[in-house]
Amino acid sequence: MKRFMSTLLLLLAGASLLAANIAIRVTAPVNNRERRVVALDWKTLVRQNKRLSPKNARVRDAGGKVILSQPVDNDGDGEIDELLFLAEPGSQGGDYKVLANASLKMPEAKVRAFARYVPERKDDFAWENDLVAFRAYGPALREGAENCGFDCFMKRVEYPIIDKWYSLEQQGRGYHLDYGEGYDGYKVGASLGCGGSAVWRDGQMFRSEVYAGQRELSRGPLRAVFELSYGPWEVAGKQVTEKKIISIEPGKRMFRVDDRFFADGKPAEMEIVIGVTTHGGKAEARGNPEKGYLYAWEKIDDSHLGTAVVVPRESIKEYKLIDSRNPDQGHALFVASTSGDGRITYYAGYGWEKAGGITTREQWEQYLEQFVRELKAPAAARMK
């Protein structure tokens, strides 16, 4: 009898465990077979399996293999918002299971997103994935030429380079020469660089200084998230401040910015500009406000670089090309409006010829067209 009861309990436990497995179907409407990060709403998952926690959540593919996943807090409020995992759905979709089992070993990240504050290099904040890398300038450079523009670290390897390059910089080798991994050949100065923003009033840009505060929210590996705060700076008698939550995922050349503007401490609707520098008109620049992207294509040293921003079409008021030989003033810009509470979301990034994948202006424009299509029809995940 005892043996029977033990067996029954084991069977019931097994049935309970199977019931707790949450079946997920992922589809890719744009027929893209590439690996991608899929996001599942955390609260919905926990309602299905109350034993789920950030420490024990695991994802298995259709063959039972544990795949890389990451719980993430997207806004720094201390609450998990999504469970991310790497999926290869193909054109017909893919099946996955979410379960609570901390004993299942998480696989190592072959490619990753990464971000961190870099106090050893004058308060830089740097972020990267397997394709691209960037940095923002911090308080230690407030008295310098740098402002709110974003810099491109032109990398051509899949593995992370941020820690290595800054370490070499500290040793005197520097990252301004290409030793086979890439280099910092992009000049920002006081421009918006690649994807900076500014207040727009009476046909003029009112740019903030370097960031005033930073907060790391997640170092990855599937989504790195951080917050940069800017200001205050004066615009038309008001003290403007800004908070950017920036995130980056593997496999994408574009990072995401969830931006919010405040006037005298209160969220406020504003007319702003978002853009890329043309380096004094040296870059060929084009804008497509109907589709929501603009880009610059230019030769830097012995290879070409494409930079771009993508802004929701409904937020765009006009495309402007500021034709100036001054490298701090020449820009391709979208004039855009924030929401009533000061919010706007946009994307920025680059493609570098030496890194492969993007070797012509036409390929860069095609990538942006595809990126916009995927924003409208992303990989969809649903419970079966």
JOQUI-V538902 format. One line per field, one symbol per residue. phi: phi as a letter, one per 40 degrees, with the letter a starting at -180 (. if undefined). A space follows every 10 residues. Layout:
phi = ???
This chain:
phi = .ccccccccc cccccccccc cccbbbbbdc gccccacbbb ccccccccac ccadcbcbbb cccgccbcaa cabcbgcgbc babbacbbcg cbgababbab accccccccc bacaaacbcc bfgdbbaabc baaaabcbdc bdccccbccb cbccbbbccc bdcccccccc cgcgbcbcbh bhacbcbbfc ccgbgcbacb afgbcbcccd ccaaacbach ccacbabbbb gcbcbfgbcc babbbbbabc gbcbcbbbba bbbfgbdaca cbbbabcbfg gcccbabbcc bgbbabbacb fbabbbbabb bddccccacb bccaccccbc abbbcbbccc bgcababaia bbdccggbbb ccccccccdc ccccccbcdb bacc
